[in-house]
Amino acid sequence: MSSNILAVETSCDDTCAAVLRSDGAIGSNVIASQGLLHARYGGVVPEVAARRHLELTVAVIEDALERAGCSLDEIDTVAVTRGPGLIAALLVGVSIAKGLAAARGLPLVGVNHLHGHVVASTLTLRGEDSVHTPRAEPIEPPYVCLVASGGHTFLARVDDLARYEIVGRTLDDAAGEAFDKGARLLGLPYPGGPEIDRLARAGDRDALDFPVARPEGGSGTLDFSFSGVKTALLYAVRDLGAAEAERRRADLAASYQRAIVTALLGRAREALDAEGVRRFALGGGVAANSELRSGAAELCDELGVRLFSPPPELCTDNAAMIAGAARFLDPLRYPDYLTLDAAARP
């Protein structure tokens, strides 16, 4: 098992690099956000993101090594996100990781970005505690994980950290996409999820009755659907009128957030009952949402289940989780990894 893993993550608009020890302790986790760069467009522009990754990735890697107090000579494995994500952005990270691994004669591990979110709770933070994971104790299988992000929402059962089984997924929009598009409807800046979370704290979550979809006709009974709640918000804003919608914007945000979180936690409850495990983890950018985190804590207290909530920096895109997944995967060696394709579907 490698003593030091250097990981690179460029799947969307954050340029990330991290160094991870073999025991899961994070040596460094550097995230260079492009949020302000894309805010003017109201969302991520793939070509702009890729160009920015080209400018930042090497510097971010150097920063990660410096913060970890190690050199490239002390790196044993290189890991990189191979997908899913924006193809142009992924190609930057994969190309740099390939070149670095080849130049140093190191094995390379291509990691599914979603796998990183699933295993984020296995990581150990140095000198930091989490409210729901005393002394930052990492999770161990078996457990159920809810991953909710801008592009994906699913429930997974994890019995082996090298793989996971999806037991429920969204049939249409992801929870993070619903938050971002809802924020746009409310006139909030990008990124929308944190803005709705902030505004909702000043609103009445029971002021409006938005639908909580419970689809039964998909691939499983634990699936999600968020397209309807977006449409309901659109109609609510239209029917209230511009002036009234602006006056009640906090109530709209709070009620909308409540509907999304209720759907997520309702399915999580069913998954925990169905799978019979006593550990539950959160992952993905939406896992940083304050109402989801507090609601998950209440749910787990009620069910007698142990909750593992990664800190926000391990919920959003980051390279530490990519290194975390790489610990459990078989590496490729030069020239085998020259075929690693960033566009490959997981």
C-alpha positions in Angstrom: 0.0 0.0 0.0 1.3 3.4 -1.0 2.7 5.6 1.8 1.9 8.9 -0.1 -0.7 9.4 -2.8 -0.8 12.6 -4.8 -4.2 13.2 -6.3 -5.5 15.7 -8.9 -9.2 16.7 -9.4 -10.4 18.9 -12.3 -13.8 17.5 -13.1 -15.7 20.8 -13.0 -14.7 24.3 -11.9 -12.5 23.7 -8.9 -8.8 22.9 -9.4 -7.7 20.6 -6.7 -4.7 18.6 -5.5 -4.1 16.7 -2.3 -1.6 14.4 -0.6 -2.9 11.5 1.4 -1.1 9.1 3.7 -1.7 5.4 3.5 -3.8 5.4 6.8 -6.2 7.9 5.3 -4.8 10.9 7.0 -4.9 14.0 4.8 -1.5 15.7 4.4 -2.9 18.5 2.4 -6.1 19.3 0.4 -5.8 22.4 -1.8 -8.9 23.7 -3.6 -8.6 26.7 -6.0 -12.2 27.7 -6.7 -13.4 29.3 -9.9 -16.7 30.4 -8.5 -16.2 34.1 -9.0 -15.0 33.5 -12.5 -18.2 31.7 -13.5 -20.6 33.8 -11.4 -20.9 36.4 -14.2 -22.3 33.6 -16.5 -24.7 32.2 -13.9 -23.1 28.8 -14.2 -20.0 26.9 -15.3 -18.7 27.5 -18.8 -16.7 24.3 -19.7 -14.2 26.0 -22.0 -13.4 28.7 -19.5 -13.0 26.2 -16.7 -10.6 24.1 -18.8 -8.4 27.1 -19.6 -8.3 28.1 -15.9 -7.3 24.5 -15.0 -4.4 24.8 -17.4 -3.3 27.9 -15.6 -3.7 26.6 -12.1 -3.1 22.9 -11.9 0.7 22.8 -11.6 0.7 25.6 -9.1 -2.0 23.8 -7.0 0.0 20.6 -7.1 3.1 22.4 -5.9 1.1 24.0 -3.1 -0.3 20.6 -2.0 3.2 19.1 -1.8 4.5 22.1 0.2 1.6 22.0 2.6 2.1 18.3 3.1 5.7 18.8 3.8 6.9 16.3 1.2 8.5 16.3 -2.3 7.7 14.4 -5.4 10.4 11.9 -4.4 8.2 10.9 -1.5 5.1 10.3 -3.7 4.4 6.6 -4.5 1.2 6.9 -6.5 -0.5 9.5 -8.6 -4.3 9.5 -8.7 -6.6 11.5 -10.9 -10.3 11.9 -11.6 -11.2 10.2 -14.9 -14.9 11.1 -14.9 -17.7 11.8 -14.8 -17.4 15.6 -15.4 -16.7 18.2 -18.0 -14.6 16.5 -20.7 -12.4 19.5 -21.4 -11.7 20.0 -17.7 -11.1 16.3 -17.0 -8.6 16.2 -19.9 -6.4 18.8 -18.2 -6.1 16.9 -15.0 -5.7 13.5 -16.7 -3.0 14.8 -19.0 -1.0 16.4 -16.2 -1.3 13.4 -14.0 -0.3 11.1 -16.8 2.8 13.2 -17.6 3.8 13.4 -13.9 3.4 9.7 -13.4 5.3 8.9 -16.6 8.1 11.3 -15.8 8.5 9.9 -12.3 7.9 6.2 -13.2 5.0 6.1 -10.8 1.7 4.0 -11.0 -1.4 6.0 -11.9 -4.9 5.4 -10.6 -7.9 6.7 -12.5 -10.8 7.4 -10.1 -14.5 7.7 -10.6 -15.4 11.1 -9.1 -18.5 9.6 -7.5 -16.5 6.9 -5.8 -14.6 9.7 -4.1 -17.8 11.2 -2.6 -18.8 7.7 -1.4 -15.6 7.2 0.5 -15.0 10.8 1.7 -16.0 9.8 5.2 -13.2 7.3 5.4 -10.6 10.1 5.6 -9.0 11.4 8.7 -8.6 15.1 9.3 -5.4 16.1 11.2 -6.2 18.0 14.4 -9.9 18.6 13.5 -13.1 17.1 14.8 -16.5 16.8 13.2 -19.7 17.2 15.2 -21.0 13.8 14.2 -17.7 12.0 13.9 -15.9 12.4 17.3 -12.1 12.8 16.8 -12.7 12.5 13.1 -13.0 8.7 13.3 -13.4 7.4 9.8 -16.3 5.2 8.7 -16.0 1.5 8.0 -18.3 -0.7 5.9 -21.0 -1.7 5.8 -22.8 1.6 5.5 -25.4 3.5 3.4 -24.2 6.7 1.7 -26.3 9.5 0.3 -24.4 11.3 -2.4 -26.1 14.6 -3.5 -24.3 17.0 -5.8 -24.9 19.3 -8.8 -24.9 16.5 -11.3 -25.8 13.3 -9.3 -28.0 12.1 -6.6 -28.1 8.5 -5.4 -28.1 6.2 -2.4 -25.4 3.5 -2.2 -24.7 0.5 -0.1 -21.0 0.1 0.7 -19.7 -3.3 1.8 -16.3 -3.0 0.1 -14.5 0.3 -0.2 -13.3 -0.6 -3.7 -16.9 -0.6 -5.0 -20.4 0.3 -4.1 -24.0 -0.7 -5.1 -26.5 2.0 -6.0 -29.8 1.2 -4.5 -31.7 4.4 -5.5 -31.0 7.3 -7.9 -32.6 10.4 -9.3 -34.8 9.8 -12.4 -34.3 13.3 -13.7 -32.6 16.3 -12.0 -30.0 16.1 -9.3 -30.6 17.8 -6.0 -27.8 20.2 -6.5 -29.1 21.2 -9.9 -32.5 21.8 -8.3 -30.9 24.1 -5.8 -28.9 26.0 -8.4 -31.9 26.4 -10.8 -34.2 27.3 -7.9 -31.7 30.0 -6.8 -31.8 31.4 -10.4 -35.6 31.6 -10.2 -35.3 33.6 -7.0 -32.7 35.9 -8.4 -29.9 34.7 -6.3 -26.2 34.6 -7.5 -24.3 31.6 -8.5 -23.5 29.1 -6.9 -27.1 28.9 -5.9 -27.1 26.1 -3.3 -25.3 28.0 -0.6 -27.3 31.1 -1.3 -30.6 29.3 -0.8 -29.2 27.7 2.4 -28.3 31.2 3.7 -31.5 32.9 2.7 -33.7 30.0 4.0 -32.5 30.6 7.6 -34.5 33.9 7.6 -37.7 32.3 6.1 -40.6 30.1 7.2 -40.1 26.5 5.8 -43.8 25.8 6.1 -45.0 29.0 4.4 -45.5 27.2 1.0 -46.4 23.6 0.3 -44.0 22.4 -2.4 -44.3 18.8 -3.6 -42.1 16.0 -2.4 -41.9 13.4 -5.2 -41.8 9.7 -4.4 -41.5 7.9 -7.7 -42.3 4.3 -7.8 -42.0 3.4 -11.5 -38.2 3.7 -12.0 -35.4 1.2 -11.5 -36.1 0.9 -7.8 -38.3 2.0 -5.0 -35.6 4.3 -3.6 -35.4 6.6 -6.5 -35.7 10.4 -6.4 -37.2 13.1 -8.7 -36.6 16.8 -8.4 -38.0 18.1 -11.7 -41.5 18.7 -10.2 -40.4 20.8 -7.3 -38.5 23.1 -9.7 -41.6 23.6 -11.8 -43.6 24.2 -8.6 -41.2 27.0 -7.6 -41.4 28.5 -11.1 -45.2 28.6 -10.8 -45.1 30.0 -7.3 -42.9 32.9 -8.3 -45.1 33.6 -11.3 -48.3 33.5 -9.4 -47.0 35.7 -6.6 -45.8 38.4 -8.9 -42.5 40.1 -8.9 -43.0 42.4 -6.0 -44.6 39.8 -3.7 -42.1 37.1 -4.7 -39.3 39.5 -3.8 -40.9 40.3 -0.4 -41.4 36.6 0.4 -38.1 35.4 -1.1 -36.8 34.0 2.2 -40.1 32.0 2.7 -39.8 30.7 -0.9 -36.2 29.6 -0.3 -37.0 27.9 3.0 -40.0 26.0 1.7 -38.2 25.0 -1.4 -35.2 23.8 0.6 -37.5 21.9 3.0 -39.1 20.0 0.0 -35.7 18.9 -1.4 -34.3 17.9 2.0 -37.5 16.0 2.9 -37.2 14.0 -0.2 -33.5 13.1 0.4 -34.0 12.1 4.0 -37.2 10.2 3.4 -35.4 8.0 0.9 -32.4 7.7 3.3 -34.7 6.5 6.0 -36.1 3.8 3.7 -32.7 2.8 2.6 -31.4 2.4 6.1 -34.5 0.3 7.0 -34.1 -1.9 3.9 -30.4 -2.5 4.1 -30.3 -3.0 7.9 -27.0 -1.3 8.5 -26.2 1.0 11.4 -23.9 3.5 9.7 -24.9 6.4 7.4 -22.7 8.8 5.5 -23.3 12.0 3.5 -21.3 13.0 0.4 -21.4 15.5 -2.4 -21.7 19.3 -2.4 -25.3 19.3 -1.2 -24.1 17.4 1.9 -22.8 20.8 3.1 -26.4 22.1 3.3 -27.1 23.0 6.9 -30.7 21.7 6.9 -29.7 18.4 5.4 -26.9 17.9 8.0 -29.1 18.8 10.9 -32.0 16.6 9.5 -29.7 13.7 9.0 -28.5 14.0 12.6 -32.0 13.9 13.9 -32.9 11.0 11.6 -29.9 9.0 12.8 -30.6 9.8 16.4 -34.1 8.5 16.0 -33.0 5.3 14.3 -30.0 4.6 16.5 -27.7 4.9 13.4 -24.2 6.4 13.5 -23.9 9.4 11.2 -20.7 10.4 9.4 -20.9 13.9 8.0 -17.7 15.0 6.3 -16.8 18.7 6.8 -17.8 21.0 4.0 -14.4 21.0 2.3 -14.7 17.2 1.9 -18.3 17.5 0.6 -17.6 19.8 -2.4 -15.2 18.7 -5.1 -11.7 18.0 -3.7 -8.7 15.9 -4.4 -8.4 14.3 -1.0 -11.5 12.1 -1.7 -10.0 11.1 -5.0 -6.9 9.9 -3.2 -9.1 8.3 -0.6 -10.8 6.2 -3.3 -7.4 5.4 -5.0 -6.2 3.6 -1.8 -8.6 0.8 -2.6 -8.1 0.5 -6.4 -5.5 -1.2 -8.5 -3.1 1.2 -10.2 -1.9 1.1 -13.8 1.8 1.3 -14.7 3.4 3.0 -17.7 2.6 2.4 -20.6 -0.7 0.8 -19.6 -2.2 4.0 -18.3 -1.6 5.8 -21.6 -5.0 4.4 -22.5 -6.7 6.1 -19.5 -9.6 8.0 -21.0 -11.0 11.0 -19.2 -14.2 10.6 -21.3 -14.8 7.0 -20.2 -18.1 6.4 -18.5 -17.8 5.0 -14.9 
